[in-house]
Amino acid sequence: MATVVFDFDGTLADSFPLILEAVHERRGGRRLSAQGIADLRRVPLFQALRTLGLQAWRIPLVLLSVRRAMYTHMHEVPICTGMPAAIKALQAAGHHLFILSSNRPANIQAFLHYHRLEDYFEGIYHCGVFRKGAGIKKLLRVKHLSAKHCWYVANEAADIEDVQAAGVNGVAVTWSGQDDTLLAQALPARIITSPQQLEQVLAEETA
């Protein structure tokens, strides 16, 4: 059986609108239209925040502040369509499920509790902003996992590149609106468009 490690924001949780709202509360200005939000979904988070006028050096600090403020709003964050059924199917098939994210573990735990999914994951691991490579290496070491049999599921090309540099299989996902052309540039093992495809991918790769 395989180890499946999920990113959180944009992969399990559709938290992008909440992140944008929290940034707006700190910076002010005019709120984006629905089309404006959709356009920003297509690009990496770092680029989206730069488009909003944030200086590059401030982005990690702003994200840390935003994620501290997210806790009381996690019940407002929708789970990505089809994800509950996919998570349950993966666990039922015997796969080991983890979460690795730069979001705060307390936020993720609150989200999982609200959606009644906390019992399906064996652990939640935190990593620095834009440092998934270091995070996945630590998870592999702590849990004595084989990189060859580990799959990281994420919606950011940079995250896919980081984990694959550590020997982990990257699965890029498009269901939060990401541009599949940009994701393809990271050379992921697979690009999928719905959570239901995860079970099929793992069945094929672990057969």
Secondary structure, DSSP 4 states (H G I P E B T S, - for coil): --EEEE-SBTTTB--HHHHHHHHHHHH-SPPPPHHHHHHHHTS-HHHHHHHTT--GGGHHHHHHHHHHHTGGGGGGSPBPTTHHHHHHHHHHTT-EEEEEESS-HHHHHHHHHHTT-GGG-S-EEE--TT-HHHHHHHHHHHHT--GGGEEEEES-HHHHHHHHHTTPEEEEE-TTS--HHHHHTT--SEEESSTTHHHHHHHHH--
